[in-house]
Structure formats: structure tokens, C-alpha cells
Amino acid sequence: MKIFIDSGNLRDIESLVPLGIIDGVTTNPSLLAKEKDDPRAIIKKICQLVQGPVSAEVVATDAPGMISEGRELAKIDEHVVVKVPFTREGLKATKALSDEGLRVNVTLIFSAPQALFAAKVGAAYVSPFVGRLDDISANGMELVRQIVETFSQYDFGTEVLAASMRGPLHILEAARMGAHVCTCPPAVIEACLKHPLTDIGLKQFLGDWEKAQAARV
Ligand code: G3P
């Protein structure tokens, strides 16, 4: 499973890329609104850092607007994936942009039929929002399972990108279900790096080593 960072924060991305586990980045208007710099400049810098797919979302709501915005976003860098919300207009825009050869990530997916329709119009990725379903007492991971199962019956070439991840168990479940990609906030990736038994074990190993070295002198 590919791991994307769900962030527009350059410092967080710079700190995680050297780990070697990061395959791409997703942003959205809310994430970029938190940053001071020009959104296009941020997207360009992220592309240079990650050298993998970087989702940049349109803010137009009509298909012609989404299409022209998507074309402009794609000009920022070859790694840009145009992110389009799942709406009637978004479907039309996804079809047009995909037909032009641009990669589209259809976002705000909350049902398997939405994912199916997005795949039919050529989406490169569909983004089911797991955490936001959990927030309203629905089962977000079940949606990922349904989409992976549905896509496995066909040959769309659309990747399932599990989004709105809230903790390490979401990552594990997405991987067990066969999601192609999981996009995670930096804090969720950081949480996966830590385990108290690893810290305790390492402290013990180093302590034992030092004691043995001191005894040899
Ligand atoms: O970037 C899309 C998605 O991952 C948003 O997550 O945490 O705002 O529900 P969240």
C-alpha cells in the first residue's frame, strides 16, 4: 500500500520524506488555507520534495470552471493530480480532464456507488473519507472494503485512496482490505513510528552494552 501525507505543511513533509515510506501527498483547500505561502508555490515545492503524486484540489463548482482550474493546476508540475469533488459537475469535469490525459482524484466519496461512477469516468483515484463517516457513527472502513471489493470485479485502473485517516488502526485496516493508497495526517504517521516497548528495549540494549564495555576496561 502506498502512503501519502495528507498535509500542505512543508516542514511536516520535509521531515517525513527522508523516512523513505512516503509515496505522495494529498492537499485540500482547508489544509492549504492553514499555510501562509501562495498555494501554487506550496504545491510546486511539495512536488519537488516528494517526486510522486500530489493532489491539488479545484475550488470551482461548475464543470467548465473545474476543467479550466484543473488544467492550470496540472501545469504547476508533472506530479500534480487534479482533485475534484464528487458532484454532478465534478463527474463531468473528471471525464473531461481524464480524457485529456490528466490524473484526477475524486474526493469527498461517502458511498460505493459514488466511487463506481468516478471510476467509470476515468478517475485515477477515489478518496473515501473514513474518519468523517466514523464521526457520524457510520462505518468508514466498511466503505473502503466495499469499494475495493467492487473495483476488484472490473479493470478500471482506478486506485482506492483511503482518506480522512484518524489513527494507526485506520492505516492497518486499509492495508488489510487492499486499499491501494492511504493518505495520513503527519501526526498519524508519527504515531506509527512510536512504540513504548521499542523505546524500553533499545534503552535496555544500549545500557547493557555500555555496562559490558565499562567492565572490559
Ligand atoms: O484530504 C482529505 C481528507 O483526508 C480529509 O481528512 O481529517 O479532514 O476528515 P479529515
Residues whose N, C-alpha, C, O or C-beta is under 5 A from the ligand:
A	BS01	G3P	D6 T26 T27 N28 G131 R132 A163 S164 M165
